[in-house]
Every structure is written in structure tokens, then in C-alpha cells.
Amino acid sequence: MHKEFPRLELIWADGGYAGKLIEWCKNFFNWKLEIIKRSDKLTGFHVLPKRWIVERTFAWLNWFRRLAKDVEHNTKSSEAMIKIAMIRIMTRRLAHAA
């Protein structure tokens, strides 16, 4: 997998991914896994640094009906649908910017 993502160095993850995964990423791929944790002192909704990027992207992908439900039979077709959705999002932004 490291050959597929040669420029990947840092991964942001939710607190649920803490533990052995941090060392595994470092040992096998030389990636740094940074856990974005919410402070125990905070109550209610608060935007966490970096985490909102992932949440926002998932929300954009849910605009596409085919991705809103898990109906794909294999991971290759699911990956293709995600790529198509992101291509559409990017081309619409480029068209609006021009």
C-alpha cells in the first residue's frame, strides 16, 4: 500500500483509532498517525481541528444518492463511485471559479 501513496506522511484519526494502530502505521509504512481528540472539558458541539475536513467531505459524498446507502457489491465499484462523486464536486468548483 505504501507504493500506492508515496507522498502520504501524516494521517489524522478519531480517538477511537488510538492504541496499537499508531505504532503499526509507523512500523509498516513510516506514516505518522495523529489522533484528534476532543477535550473532556468541552460540552456540546465544537469544531475540532482537522476533523471537520473529513466530516465535511463525508457530507458532500452523501449528496450523491448512490453513496447515501451501502448498495455496492464489491469495494472496487464503491471506490469508483466515490471517485466519480469527488470528480463531479471538483469540476463544479472549477467551473464556478472560472
Secondary structure, 3 states (H helix, E strand, C coil): CCCCCCCCCEEEEEHHHCCHHHHHHHHHHCCEEEEECCCCCCCCCCCCCCHHHHHHHHHHHCCCHHHHCCCCCCHHHHHHHHHHHHHHHHHHHHHHHC
